[in-house]
Amino acid sequence: MARIAGVNIPTGKRVPIALQYIHGIGNDIAHKICEAVKIEPSRRVNELSDAEVLAIRDAMDASGVDFA
């Protein structure tokens, strides 16, 4: 499992769906995060590299919203 914002997100789900497991992230924000880090919404979490997971974390941190 990937851990983002203190939440273990499920690896078998598509990235926008998995991001919604984090408190404060809905469908629109999840898709905006994917666009910001240039990740196709059809990709699954287990297909992401460590660098891509870090890019998602950085995009969330840069937004200034507390997702904890």
Phi, psi and omega per residue, in radians:
M1 nan 2.492 3.030
A2 -1.513 2.508 -3.138
R3 -1.998 2.047 3.134
I4 -2.315 2.290 3.126
A5 0.954 0.630 3.098
G6 1.337 0.188 -3.111
V7 -2.109 2.284 3.016
N8 -1.381 1.953 3.138
I9 -1.625 2.523 -3.072
P10 -1.167 2.376 -3.045
T11 -1.396 -0.417 -3.071
G12 -1.476 -0.087 -3.086
K13 -1.665 2.797 3.058
R14 -1.157 2.639 -3.023
V15 -0.970 -0.868 -3.125
P16 -1.081 -0.596 3.113
I17 -1.206 -0.780 -3.123
A18 -1.130 -0.645 3.139
L19 -1.117 -0.448 -3.139
Q20 -1.247 -0.163 3.044
Y21 -1.277 -0.239 3.121
I22 -1.527 2.271 -3.121
H23 -1.016 2.217 3.099
G24 1.735 -0.094 3.140
I25 -1.936 2.105 3.064
G26 -1.873 -2.948 -3.092
N27 -1.056 -0.827 -3.104
D28 -1.099 -0.821 -3.125
I29 -1.143 -0.688 3.130
A30 -1.053 -0.740 3.129
H31 -1.222 -0.617 3.092
K32 -1.145 -0.659 3.090
I33 -1.121 -0.764 3.114
C34 -1.070 -0.733 3.102
E35 -1.113 -0.725 -3.086
A36 -1.108 -0.633 -3.112
V37 -1.774 0.127 3.066
K38 1.010 0.868 3.058
I39 -1.948 2.241 3.120
E40 -1.108 2.311 3.139
P41 -1.095 -0.318 -3.125
S42 -1.434 -0.185 -3.126
R43 -1.296 2.642 3.127
R44 -1.693 2.707 -3.096
V45 -1.042 -0.662 -3.117
N46 -1.221 -0.149 3.093
E47 -1.620 -0.118 -3.093
L48 -1.386 2.504 3.035
S49 -1.441 2.914 3.095
D50 -1.063 -0.636 3.130
A51 -1.122 -0.641 3.124
E52 -1.232 -0.651 3.082
V53 -1.121 -0.725 3.087
L54 -1.115 -0.648 3.112
A55 -1.124 -0.656 3.080
I56 -1.120 -0.803 3.114
R57 -1.036 -0.783 -3.138
D58 -1.099 -0.703 3.124
A59 -1.118 -0.679 3.106
M60 -1.184 -0.715 3.115
D61 -1.137 -0.688 -3.106
A62 -1.201 -0.395 -3.123
S63 -1.219 -0.380 3.134
G64 1.400 0.066 3.129
V65 -1.654 2.387 3.118
D66 -1.510 1.928 -3.084
F67 -1.678 0.169 -3.089
A68 -1.331 nan nan
